[in-house]
Amino acid sequence: MSNLTVHLENTTPEYLEQVRYALPFLSEELVSYEVSESDRKVVVVFRPGTDAEAMRGRVDQLLQRYQQGQFGMKSVLYFDQRHELPVIDAWAGLLERRWAAQVGEGHVILRGPAAQLLALVDHKVISIFAREFGAELELYPSTIKAETLHRCNHFTSFPEHMDFVSHLKQDLNVLSGFSSACRTEGWSPALHEGKMSAHDFAVSPSCCYHAYEGMAGWVLDKPGRCITAILSCHRYEGANHKSLSRLRSFTMREVVWVGQPAWVISARARAEELMQQWAKDWELSCTFESSNDPFFTDDFAVKASFQRKQEAKRELRMDIPFEKNSISVFSSNFHATTFGKAFDITIAGRPAVSGCVAWGCERWVYALLSQFGFEPAKWPVGLKRDYDAFTARDAL
C-alpha cells in the first residue's frame, strides 16, 4: 500500500465533517483515510500502482472545494438541550442482543425492542404531525424514474448517492446464458457484464420526490396540500456506512406541504415547535440548528451557502457520546418554488412552493439507545411512557 499526507488549513468541525463525508468517494483506488484535527493533516492510503500525484491533485481539489464554502457555513442555533449522558456503544449492544443484524454494506435488519422503537417513532410522527396538519396518506414505490431525479436536480447535487436499478436484457440467449452460468458456476457480479438493460430507474434516495412527480401538472386549491408518507430509501455512501448512523437502505418518514408560500412557511414553523416539544418530553440531549446538505459536486460552496443564508435546512441533532459526535435525526426543509416549477405544480396562477420535515427512523433508534441504553425501565419518563403504551397496544 502507498500513502499520501496532505496539510489541512481548516479544522473547524463543519469543514472536517464535510471532508470526512466526501473522502470515501475520492477514488476506487482508495483503501483508507484518516483526518487528524490535532496534527492538521489528511493521510490517504491507496493501492500500489496508483498515480500519487494524481491522487494528491484529487485530495487538494476536494479540500479546496469545501474550503470555498466556509463563508456559508455558520450555524444558527434555535434550541439547545444538553444532558449528562453515559458512554454507550449502541451498535455493539444491538449486535450482541441480536436486536440488529448486518446483512450487507449499509443494510441492517432490526428486530425486538429496536424494531419496536422504530415503529414507535413513526407512530408518534403520525399521531402528532400528520394529525396536526391533516396530512393525506400516500404510498410510494421504492424505485423512482431517473428522469424524475433529473428534474429534482439530484444528479447535479448528490451523484455519489445513486443506486440504479436495472434488469437483464429481454433476450433469450442472455437470459438462458445467465441462468445456465448461475447453475454451473454460481452467481458472481461478472455474470452481469454487458447483459443489463439501460438504467431508467433508481432506488429512491428521498421520500418526497414521489410527492412532487405525483402532482405534476396539478392546479392546487388554496392554501395547498399536506402529505405524509414513509419509504425505504437508498443512498450509497461508501465507507461512511457504519452502525445505524449512515445506512445504504434506511427508513424515512416525511410530512410534505405544497401550496402557497405563507401557508407552507407557517406549517413548517409549527412543525419545528412540535419537534422541540417532543425533544423536551423525551429529554433528548440535542440541538436544533441551521445546516446544509453534504453536496458533493463542484458547486458545493454556492449551494451550501444558499441553504445556510436562507435557512432552508434545519436539523435536530442528537448527541452520540460514544462517537463524541452528534447525528441528524430530523430535518426541516424549505424548497421555495424549486419543485413547483420543475413539475409544473401551480396555485393561484403561480408556481407552488414546498417544504417538508423528515425523520430518519433507524437513526432515531441508534441515537435513543446511545443516550439511554437498553433498559426501558431506566429511560426518561416521557419515552418510557410512550414505549410502554405502544408496545402494550402492539401486543394486542
C-alpha positions as CSV (number, residue, x, y, z in Angstrom):
1,M,0.0,0.0,0.0
2,S,1.1,3.6,-0.5
3,N,0.1,6.7,1.4
4,L,-0.2,10.4,0.9
5,T,-0.2,13.1,3.6
6,V,-1.8,16.5,2.9
7,H,-1.9,19.5,5.2
8,L,-5.2,20.8,6.5
9,E,-5.6,24.6,6.6
10,N,-9.1,24.5,8.1
11,T,-10.0,22.4,11.2
12,T,-13.5,23.7,12.0
13,P,-16.0,21.0,12.9
14,E,-18.3,21.8,10.0
15,Y,-15.4,21.7,7.5
16,L,-14.0,18.4,8.8
17,E,-17.5,16.8,8.8
18,Q,-17.8,17.7,5.1
19,V,-14.3,16.4,4.3
20,R,-14.8,13.1,6.1
21,Y,-18.0,12.6,4.3
22,A,-16.5,13.2,0.9
23,L,-13.2,11.4,1.1
24,P,-14.5,7.9,0.5
25,F,-15.6,9.0,-3.0
26,L,-12.2,10.2,-3.9
27,S,-11.2,7.1,-6.0
28,E,-11.8,3.4,-6.2
29,E,-8.1,3.1,-5.6
30,L,-8.6,4.5,-2.0
31,V,-8.0,1.9,0.7
32,S,-8.4,4.0,3.8
33,Y,-8.1,7.6,5.1
34,E,-7.6,9.4,8.4
35,V,-8.4,13.0,9.2
36,S,-6.3,14.3,12.1
37,E,-7.6,17.5,13.6
38,S,-4.7,17.8,16.1
39,D,-2.0,17.2,13.5
40,R,-3.9,19.3,10.9
41,K,-3.4,16.6,8.2
42,V,-5.2,14.1,6.0
43,V,-3.5,10.7,5.4
44,V,-4.8,8.8,2.4
45,V,-3.8,5.1,1.8
46,F,-4.2,3.8,-1.7
47,R,-3.5,0.7,-3.8
48,P,0.0,0.1,-5.2
49,G,0.5,1.4,-8.7
50,T,-1.8,4.4,-8.1
51,D,-0.6,7.7,-9.6
52,A,0.4,9.5,-6.3
53,E,0.4,13.0,-7.9
54,A,-3.0,12.4,-9.5
55,M,-4.3,11.3,-6.1
56,R,-2.7,14.4,-4.4
57,G,-4.5,16.6,-7.0
58,R,-7.8,15.0,-6.2
59,V,-7.3,15.5,-2.4
60,D,-6.3,19.1,-3.0
61,Q,-9.4,19.6,-5.2
62,L,-11.7,18.2,-2.6
63,L,-10.2,20.1,0.3
64,Q,-10.4,23.4,-1.7
65,R,-14.0,22.7,-2.7
66,Y,-15.2,22.7,0.9
67,Q,-12.8,25.5,1.9
68,Q,-14.6,27.7,-0.5
69,G,-17.8,27.0,1.3
70,Q,-16.7,28.4,4.6
71,F,-18.4,31.8,4.1
72,G,-21.8,30.0,4.2
73,M,-21.1,27.5,7.0
74,K,-22.1,29.4,10.1
75,S,-25.0,27.8,12.0
76,V,-27.8,29.4,13.8
77,L,-28.8,27.7,17.0
78,Y,-32.5,27.6,17.7
79,F,-32.7,25.1,20.5
80,D,-30.1,23.6,22.8
81,Q,-30.9,21.0,25.4
82,R,-28.0,19.0,26.8
83,H,-27.8,16.4,29.5
84,E,-25.0,14.4,31.1
85,L,-25.0,11.0,29.4
86,P,-23.3,7.7,29.8
87,V,-21.0,6.5,27.1
88,I,-22.7,3.5,25.4
89,D,-21.6,1.6,22.3
90,A,-25.1,1.2,21.0
91,W,-24.1,-0.6,17.8
92,A,-22.1,-3.3,19.7
93,G,-25.1,-3.6,22.1
94,L,-27.6,-4.1,19.3
95,L,-25.5,-6.8,17.7
96,E,-24.8,-8.5,21.0
97,R,-28.5,-8.7,21.8
98,R,-29.4,-9.7,18.2
99,W,-31.7,-6.7,18.0
100,A,-29.8,-5.9,14.8
101,A,-28.1,-8.0,12.1
102,Q,-25.9,-6.5,9.4
103,V,-26.7,-8.3,6.1
104,G,-24.6,-6.3,3.7
105,E,-22.9,-2.9,3.3
106,G,-25.3,-0.4,4.9
107,H,-28.1,-3.0,5.1
108,V,-29.4,-3.8,8.5
109,I,-32.3,-5.9,9.9
110,L,-33.9,-4.7,13.1
111,R,-35.9,-6.8,15.5
112,G,-37.2,-7.0,19.0
113,P,-37.2,-3.7,21.0
114,A,-35.1,-1.9,18.3
115,A,-37.8,-2.6,15.8
116,Q,-40.5,-1.5,18.3
117,L,-38.6,1.7,18.9
118,L,-38.5,2.5,15.2
119,A,-42.3,1.8,14.9
120,L,-42.9,4.0,18.0
121,V,-41.1,6.9,16.3
122,D,-43.2,6.5,13.2
123,H,-46.4,6.2,15.2
124,K,-45.5,9.4,17.1
125,V,-45.0,11.3,13.9
126,I,-48.4,10.2,12.6
127,S,-50.2,10.9,15.9
128,I,-48.7,14.3,16.3
129,F,-47.7,15.8,13.0
130,A,-49.9,14.1,10.4
131,R,-53.0,14.8,12.6
132,E,-51.9,18.4,13.3
133,F,-51.8,19.2,9.6
134,G,-54.5,16.9,8.3
135,A,-51.9,15.2,6.1
136,E,-53.2,12.9,3.4
137,L,-51.6,9.4,3.4
138,E,-49.7,8.5,0.2
139,L,-48.0,5.2,-0.6
140,Y,-44.9,5.2,-2.8
141,P,-42.9,2.6,-4.8
142,S,-39.3,2.1,-3.6
143,T,-38.0,2.8,-7.1
144,I,-38.2,6.1,-8.9
145,K,-37.7,7.2,-12.5
146,A,-34.2,8.6,-13.3
147,E,-36.0,11.4,-15.2
148,T,-37.7,12.4,-12.0
149,L,-34.4,12.6,-10.2
150,H,-33.0,14.7,-13.0
151,R,-35.9,17.1,-12.7
152,C,-35.3,17.3,-8.9
153,N,-31.6,18.2,-9.7
154,H,-30.5,15.2,-7.6
155,F,-27.8,14.1,-10.1
156,T,-26.2,17.5,-10.1
157,S,-26.1,17.7,-6.3
158,F,-25.6,14.1,-5.0
159,P,-24.3,11.8,-7.8
160,E,-22.5,9.7,-5.2
161,H,-25.8,8.5,-3.7
162,M,-27.2,6.7,-6.6
163,D,-28.2,3.0,-6.5
164,F,-29.5,2.5,-10.0
165,V,-32.0,-0.3,-10.9
166,S,-31.7,-2.5,-14.0
167,H,-32.7,-5.9,-15.3
168,L,-31.3,-8.5,-17.7
169,K,-31.9,-7.7,-21.3
170,Q,-35.0,-9.1,-22.9
171,D,-33.1,-11.5,-24.9
172,L,-33.5,-15.3,-24.9
173,N,-29.8,-16.0,-25.3
174,V,-28.9,-13.6,-22.5
175,L,-31.5,-14.9,-20.1
176,S,-30.7,-18.6,-20.8
177,G,-26.9,-18.0,-20.6
178,F,-27.2,-16.2,-17.3
179,S,-29.4,-18.9,-15.8
180,S,-27.1,-21.6,-17.0
181,A,-24.0,-19.9,-15.7
182,C,-25.5,-19.4,-12.3
183,R,-26.4,-23.1,-12.2
184,T,-23.0,-24.4,-13.2
185,E,-20.6,-21.7,-11.8
186,G,-22.6,-20.0,-9.1
187,W,-23.6,-16.3,-9.2
188,S,-21.0,-13.5,-9.4
189,P,-21.1,-9.8,-10.4
190,A,-19.1,-10.7,-13.6
191,L,-22.1,-12.5,-15.0
192,H,-24.0,-9.2,-15.4
193,E,-21.3,-7.6,-17.5
194,G,-22.8,-6.4,-20.8
195,K,-26.1,-8.2,-20.2
196,M,-28.1,-5.4,-18.4
197,S,-30.7,-3.0,-19.8
198,A,-30.4,0.7,-19.7
199,H,-30.8,2.3,-16.2
200,D,-34.0,4.2,-16.4
201,F,-34.9,3.7,-12.7
202,A,-33.1,4.1,-9.4
203,V,-34.0,3.2,-5.8
204,S,-35.4,6.4,-4.4
205,P,-32.9,8.4,-2.3
206,S,-35.6,10.5,-0.7
207,C,-39.3,10.1,0.1
208,C,-40.7,13.5,-1.0
209,Y,-39.6,13.3,-4.7
210,H,-42.6,11.0,-5.3
211,A,-44.9,13.6,-3.9
212,Y,-43.9,16.1,-6.5
213,E,-43.9,13.8,-9.5
214,G,-47.3,12.5,-8.4
215,M,-48.7,16.1,-8.7
216,A,-47.1,17.0,-12.0
217,G,-49.3,19.5,-13.9
218,W,-51.7,19.9,-11.0
219,V,-53.5,23.2,-10.2
220,L,-53.9,23.2,-6.4
221,D,-56.8,24.6,-4.4
222,K,-55.8,27.2,-1.7
223,P,-53.9,27.0,0.5
224,G,-52.4,23.7,-0.7
225,R,-51.9,20.1,0.1
226,C,-50.2,18.3,3.0
227,I,-49.0,14.7,2.5
228,T,-47.3,12.1,4.7
229,A,-45.5,9.0,3.5
230,I,-42.9,6.5,4.6
231,L,-40.4,4.9,2.3
232,S,-37.3,2.7,2.4
233,C,-34.8,4.9,0.7
234,H,-31.3,4.2,-0.6
235,R,-28.1,6.3,-0.6
236,Y,-24.8,4.8,-1.4
237,E,-22.2,6.5,0.9
238,G,-19.2,4.3,0.6
239,A,-17.0,3.9,3.7
240,N,-19.5,6.2,5.6
241,H,-21.8,3.2,6.0
242,K,-21.5,2.3,9.7
243,S,-23.7,1.3,12.5
244,L,-27.2,2.8,12.1
245,S,-25.9,6.4,11.6
246,R,-25.5,6.1,7.8
247,L,-27.2,3.3,6.1
248,R,-27.4,2.4,2.4
249,S,-31.0,1.3,2.9
250,F,-33.0,3.3,5.6
251,T,-36.5,4.3,6.5
252,M,-37.6,7.9,6.0
253,R,-41.0,9.3,7.2
254,E,-41.9,12.7,5.8
255,V,-44.6,15.3,6.1
256,V,-44.7,17.5,3.0
257,W,-46.5,20.8,2.2
258,V,-47.1,22.1,-1.3
259,G,-49.0,25.3,-1.8
260,Q,-49.0,29.0,-1.0
261,P,-45.8,30.5,0.5
262,A,-47.3,31.8,3.8
263,W,-49.1,28.6,4.4
264,V,-46.0,26.4,3.8
265,I,-43.8,28.6,5.9
266,S,-46.3,28.8,8.8
267,A,-46.8,25.0,8.8
268,R,-43.0,24.4,8.8
269,A,-42.6,26.7,11.8
270,R,-45.3,24.9,13.7
271,A,-43.8,21.5,12.9
272,E,-40.5,22.8,14.3
273,E,-42.3,23.9,17.5
274,L,-43.8,20.4,17.8
275,M,-40.5,18.7,17.3
276,Q,-38.9,20.8,20.1
277,Q,-41.8,19.9,22.4
278,W,-41.1,16.2,21.6
279,A,-37.4,16.6,22.4
280,K,-38.3,18.1,25.8
281,D,-40.8,15.4,26.6
282,W,-38.3,12.6,25.9
283,E,-35.4,14.6,27.5
284,L,-33.2,14.3,24.4
285,S,-29.7,15.7,24.5
286,C,-29.8,17.6,21.3
287,T,-29.6,20.8,19.4
288,F,-31.8,22.3,16.6
289,E,-29.8,24.4,14.2
290,S,-29.4,25.6,10.6
291,S,-27.5,23.3,8.4
292,N,-26.7,22.4,4.8
293,D,-26.8,19.2,2.7
294,P,-23.4,17.5,2.1
295,F,-23.3,18.5,-1.6
296,F,-20.6,16.6,-3.4
297,T,-20.3,18.5,-6.7
298,D,-18.1,21.4,-7.6
299,D,-20.8,24.0,-6.9
300,F,-20.9,22.9,-3.2
301,A,-20.0,26.4,-2.0
302,V,-22.9,28.1,-3.8
303,K,-25.5,25.5,-2.8
304,A,-24.3,25.2,0.9
305,S,-24.1,29.0,1.3
306,F,-27.6,29.5,-0.1
307,Q,-29.1,26.9,2.3
308,R,-27.3,28.5,5.3
309,K,-28.2,32.1,4.4
310,Q,-31.8,31.3,3.5
311,E,-32.1,28.9,6.5
312,A,-33.6,26.5,4.0
313,K,-32.4,23.5,6.0
314,R,-32.6,23.0,9.8
315,E,-31.7,19.8,11.7
316,L,-32.3,18.3,15.1
317,R,-29.0,16.7,16.0
318,M,-28.8,14.1,18.9
319,D,-25.6,13.6,20.8
320,I,-23.8,10.3,20.4
321,P,-21.4,10.2,23.4
322,F,-19.6,7.1,22.2
323,E,-18.7,8.7,18.9
324,K,-18.1,12.1,20.5
325,N,-20.3,13.5,17.9
326,S,-24.0,14.1,17.0
327,I,-26.2,12.9,14.2
328,S,-29.2,14.5,12.4
329,V,-32.4,12.6,13.2
330,F,-34.9,15.2,11.9
331,S,-34.7,17.8,9.2
332,S,-36.9,20.8,8.3
333,N,-36.6,21.9,4.7
334,F,-37.9,24.8,2.6
335,H,-37.6,24.4,-1.2
336,A,-39.3,27.7,-2.3
337,T,-40.6,27.1,-5.9
338,T,-37.9,24.6,-6.9
339,F,-40.3,21.6,-7.2
340,G,-43.3,23.6,-8.2
341,K,-41.5,24.9,-11.3
342,A,-39.8,21.5,-12.0
343,F,-43.2,19.7,-12.0
344,D,-45.5,22.5,-13.1
345,I,-47.5,22.5,-9.9
346,T,-49.4,25.8,-9.6
347,I,-51.6,27.6,-7.1
348,A,-53.4,30.9,-7.7
349,G,-51.7,31.2,-11.0
350,R,-48.2,30.8,-9.7
351,P,-45.7,28.0,-9.1
352,A,-46.4,26.3,-5.8
353,V,-43.8,26.4,-3.0
354,S,-43.0,23.4,-1.0
355,G,-41.4,22.4,2.3
356,C,-41.0,19.1,4.3
357,V,-40.0,17.7,7.6
358,A,-38.3,14.3,7.7
359,W,-37.3,11.7,10.2
360,G,-34.5,9.1,9.7
361,C,-36.1,6.3,11.7
362,E,-33.0,4.0,12.1
363,R,-31.0,7.0,13.3
364,W,-33.6,7.6,16.0
365,V,-33.2,4.1,17.3
366,Y,-29.4,4.4,17.3
367,A,-29.4,7.8,19.0
368,L,-32.0,6.8,21.6
369,L,-30.1,3.7,22.6
370,S,-26.8,5.6,22.5
371,Q,-28.2,8.1,25.0
372,F,-30.3,6.0,27.3
373,G,-29.1,2.4,27.0
374,F,-31.0,-0.8,26.5
375,E,-33.2,-1.0,29.7
376,P,-36.6,0.7,29.2
377,A,-37.0,1.0,33.0
378,K,-34.1,3.5,33.0
379,W,-35.3,5.6,30.1
380,P,-36.7,9.2,30.6
381,V,-40.3,9.2,31.8
382,G,-41.8,10.5,28.6
383,L,-40.0,8.0,26.4
384,K,-40.8,5.1,28.7
385,R,-44.5,6.1,28.9
386,D,-44.8,6.2,25.1
387,Y,-42.9,3.0,24.6
388,D,-44.9,1.1,27.2
389,A,-48.2,2.3,25.8
390,F,-47.2,1.5,22.3
391,T,-45.8,-2.0,23.0
392,A,-48.9,-2.8,25.1
393,R,-51.1,-1.8,22.3
394,D,-49.0,-3.6,19.7
395,A,-49.2,-6.8,21.8
396,L,-53.0,-6.8,21.5
